[in-house]
Each structure stands twice: as structure tokens, then as C-alpha cells.
Amino acid sequence: MRVPADVKSAEVLPLCSVLDIQKHPAPLISLIAKKKRIQAAAKIARWQMTSGMKILVLEDEPLIAMDLEDLLTSKGFMVVGPFFTAAAASDGLDQGKPQAALLDIHLMNETSFDLARELKRRGMPFAFMTGLVAPNLLPTDLLGSPIILKPYNEKELLAFLAAAPTG
């Protein structure tokens, strides 16, 4: 099979499985290299956008909090906290000036709903983190808020943070 000269690389990509790599290796190798360069550039751009971004962490389980802190710092984020109570996290809002927050819903003797309402009022992006899936998990005014299930998926967590506005 011969690829016409006027065919753009985006049109060739679906044909890659049909191409005989022995006869026509150049278009396929060129496309793969281009795709890898684009993916690498996208990763660098995401890293530059989030590098140094301050993330408030409210998590009452020490091992989860430490694991989350380690993950975030290894990816270039700055962690504000971790905090174990909503009151401490609320104090950390003004002192640490975070740009986004990750909130465990169910803490020892409270929930993080009041803090989430304050973050919503300030326009700060946040996501709830919970191991509990229930029909009435969130109060009505917080429906639609992002929820990351525990044990958290690193890609899902990082995707939320990469999409969070940093302004």
C-alpha cells in the first residue's frame, strides 16, 4: 500500500494498522515520533502550569495524608498542610494561600462541608476525597463538586489538579 504524498499525517494515523511496516516504515515511524513529541510537550506544559502550585490537603488519616503529601511534592506541587481538622485547614487558607484543595469528607468528629462552602464562595477549586459511595453523600448546595474516590487514582488526582485554574 502506498501513501499518497498529499495525505496529511493525521489522515495516515488510522491507516497505520494497514501499512506494511517492511515496505513503508518511514510514515509510521515519523507519526510515532511526532506523537511522542506532542505527548512530551503536553506533559512539560502541564508540569510548568502546576509546578509550585499550592494545594491545601485536609485528611484525618495520617498515613493517607503522608502518602498524598509525598505524591504531590514529587510532582512539583507545594502542600499546604496536611491538616487533620477543618478548623486547622480553615486557618491554613489565609496563611498558606493555596490555589486548590483536596478535602476528605468524613473527618473524626466532623465533615469538611463548611470548609468546602467557604472555598466555593472564594472561587477556589476543590475536590472531595472519600472511600464512601452513597446516594446522599453531598448536601444539595455542594452537588456537582468533584469527588475522588479512595484509594485515590494518581492519574485522576493529577488530572483534577492540572485542570484547576491557577490564577
C-alpha positions as CSV (number, residue, x, y, z in Angstrom):
1,M,0.0,0.0,0.0
2,R,1.4,3.4,-1.0
3,V,0.6,6.5,1.0
4,P,-0.1,9.5,-1.4
5,A,2.1,12.5,-0.9
6,D,-0.8,14.8,-0.3
7,V,-2.2,12.8,2.6
8,K,-1.6,14.6,5.9
9,S,-0.1,12.7,8.9
10,A,-3.4,13.0,10.8
11,E,-5.1,11.1,8.0
12,V,-2.4,8.5,7.9
13,L,-2.6,7.6,11.6
14,P,-5.8,5.5,11.3
15,L,-4.1,3.7,8.4
16,C,-1.1,2.7,10.5
17,S,-2.5,-0.7,11.2
18,V,-3.0,-1.3,7.4
19,L,0.5,-0.2,6.4
20,D,3.1,-2.8,5.8
21,I,5.9,-1.6,8.1
22,Q,8.5,-3.5,6.0
23,K,7.6,-1.7,2.8
24,H,6.7,1.7,4.3
25,P,8.4,2.2,7.7
26,A,9.1,6.0,7.3
27,P,5.5,7.3,7.6
28,L,4.7,5.1,10.6
29,I,7.9,5.9,12.4
30,S,7.5,9.6,11.6
31,L,4.0,9.6,13.0
32,I,5.0,7.7,16.2
33,A,7.9,10.1,16.8
34,K,5.6,13.1,16.2
35,K,3.0,11.7,18.6
36,K,5.7,11.1,21.3
37,R,7.0,14.7,20.9
38,I,3.5,16.1,21.2
39,Q,2.8,13.9,24.3
40,A,6.1,15.0,25.9
41,A,5.4,18.7,25.2
42,A,1.9,18.3,26.7
43,K,3.4,16.8,29.9
44,I,6.0,19.5,30.2
45,A,3.3,22.2,29.7
46,R,1.1,20.6,32.4
47,W,4.1,20.4,34.7
48,Q,5.0,24.0,34.1
49,M,1.4,25.1,34.8
50,T,1.2,23.2,38.1
51,S,4.8,23.3,39.3
52,G,4.9,25.1,42.6
53,M,1.1,25.2,42.7
54,K,-0.1,25.2,46.4
55,I,-2.5,22.5,47.3
56,L,-4.4,22.5,50.7
57,V,-4.8,19.0,52.0
58,L,-7.4,18.1,54.6
59,E,-7.1,14.4,55.6
60,D,-7.5,13.0,59.1
61,E,-5.8,9.6,58.4
62,P,-2.1,10.2,58.9
63,L,-0.9,7.5,56.5
64,I,-3.1,8.7,53.7
65,A,-2.1,12.3,54.4
66,M,1.6,11.5,54.3
67,D,1.2,9.4,51.1
68,L,-0.8,12.3,49.4
69,E,1.8,14.8,50.5
70,D,4.7,12.6,49.1
71,L,2.9,12.2,45.8
72,L,2.1,15.9,45.4
73,T,5.6,17.1,46.3
74,S,7.1,14.5,44.0
75,K,5.0,16.0,41.2
76,G,6.2,19.6,41.9
77,F,3.2,20.8,44.0
78,M,3.6,22.6,47.3
79,V,1.4,21.2,50.1
80,V,-0.4,23.4,52.5
81,G,-0.9,21.1,55.5
82,P,-1.8,18.4,55.6
83,F,-4.4,19.4,58.1
84,F,-6.4,16.9,60.3
85,T,-9.3,19.2,61.2
86,A,-11.5,21.5,59.3
87,A,-10.7,24.4,61.7
88,A,-6.9,24.0,61.1
89,A,-7.5,23.8,57.4
90,S,-9.6,27.0,57.5
91,D,-6.7,28.8,59.3
92,G,-4.3,27.4,56.6
93,L,-6.4,29.1,53.9
94,D,-5.2,32.6,54.8
95,Q,-1.7,31.6,55.9
96,G,-0.8,29.3,53.2
97,K,-2.7,30.9,50.3
98,P,-3.4,27.6,48.4
99,Q,-4.7,27.6,44.8
100,A,-6.7,24.4,45.1
101,A,-7.8,21.9,47.9
102,L,-8.3,18.2,48.4
103,L,-10.8,17.6,51.2
104,D,-11.5,14.3,53.0
105,I,-15.3,14.4,53.5
106,H,-15.6,12.5,56.8
107,L,-13.2,13.6,59.5
108,M,-13.0,12.3,63.1
109,N,-16.0,14.3,64.5
110,E,-17.0,16.5,61.6
111,T,-17.3,16.8,57.8
112,S,-15.4,19.2,55.5
113,F,-18.7,20.6,54.1
114,D,-18.4,24.1,55.8
115,L,-14.8,24.5,54.5
116,A,-16.0,23.4,51.0
117,R,-18.6,26.1,51.1
118,E,-16.0,28.7,52.0
119,L,-13.8,27.5,49.2
120,K,-16.7,27.7,46.8
121,R,-17.5,31.2,48.0
122,R,-13.9,32.2,47.3
123,G,-13.9,30.5,43.9
124,M,-11.1,28.1,44.8
125,P,-11.2,24.8,43.1
126,F,-11.5,21.8,45.4
127,A,-12.3,18.1,45.2
128,F,-13.7,15.9,47.9
129,M,-11.8,12.6,48.6
130,T,-13.7,9.8,50.1
131,G,-13.9,6.0,50.4
132,L,-17.6,6.1,50.8
133,V,-20.1,6.0,47.9
134,A,-23.6,6.8,49.0
135,P,-26.6,8.3,47.2
136,N,-26.9,11.3,49.5
137,L,-23.2,11.8,50.1
138,L,-23.1,15.6,49.5
139,P,-25.5,18.2,50.7
140,T,-27.6,19.8,48.0
141,D,-25.6,23.0,47.8
142,L,-22.4,21.0,47.1
143,L,-23.8,18.6,44.5
144,G,-21.7,18.6,41.4
145,S,-18.5,19.1,43.3
146,P,-15.7,16.8,42.1
147,I,-15.2,13.6,44.1
148,I,-12.1,11.5,44.0
149,L,-12.6,8.0,45.4
150,K,-10.2,6.4,47.8
151,P,-8.0,4.7,47.4
152,Y,-7.3,7.5,45.0
153,N,-6.1,7.0,41.5
154,E,-2.9,9.1,40.9
155,K,-3.9,9.9,37.3
156,E,-7.4,11.1,38.3
157,L,-6.0,13.2,41.1
158,L,-3.3,14.8,38.9
159,A,-5.9,15.4,36.1
160,F,-8.1,17.3,38.6
161,L,-5.1,19.5,39.7
162,A,-3.9,20.1,36.1
163,A,-7.4,21.3,35.2
164,A,-7.7,23.6,38.2
165,P,-7.2,27.3,37.4
166,T,-4.0,28.6,38.9
167,G,-4.9,32.3,38.8
